[in-house]
Structures are given as structure tokens and as C-alpha cells.
Amino acid sequence: HEGKLSATVYMTPIEDLENSVSFDDLGVGSHMVTSVDIYYNAGHPGVESPHAHVVLHHDEGAEARLAE
């Protein structure tokens, strides 16, 4: 958004979390992370199974840009 990387989003299957699967050395789109949101999603096209969204916001204005 606005030519800036706003967020890195991980979609982590709930089943994997319940089965103690680890996710190590995940890439981050930018070294700067100003906030992190984690929320449940029941599924959507592309990731149909229930999962958690882990959203790393990369600057103070990222959340507002993503909301547009």
C-alpha cells in the first residue's frame, strides 16, 4: 500500500497448533515490526481450514493503510 510493505501475514492452521507443530525461522518482510495482531479465521478461499492469522505490521501507518 502506497508503495510500502505494510505487513507480513502468516496463516497458521489451528490443527497444527493443536498438534504442537513448530514454525521456526519464518521470514519477515521487513526488519522493522511495530505491532503484531493474532486472530482466528474459520477459513476462506485459498486457506479453507480454520487457522490463525499472525500479522506483523511494519510501520506505524501500516494498519491504517491495510484498512483502506
C-alpha positions, 0 to 999 in steps of 0.5 A, a space after each residue: 500500500 502506497 508503495 510500502 510493505 505494510 505487513 507480513 501475514 502468516 496463516 497458521 492452521 489451528 490443527 497444527 497448533 493443536 498438534 504442537 507443530 513448530 514454525 521456526 525461522 519464518 521470514 519477515 518482510 521487513 526488519 522493522 515490526 511495530 505491532 503484531 495482531 493474532 486472530 482466528 479465521 474459520 477459513 476462506 478461499 485459498 486457506 479453507 481450514 480454520 487457522 490463525 492469522 499472525 500479522 506483523 505490521 511494519 510501520 506505524 501507518 501500516 494498519 491504517 493503510 491495510 484498512 483502506 
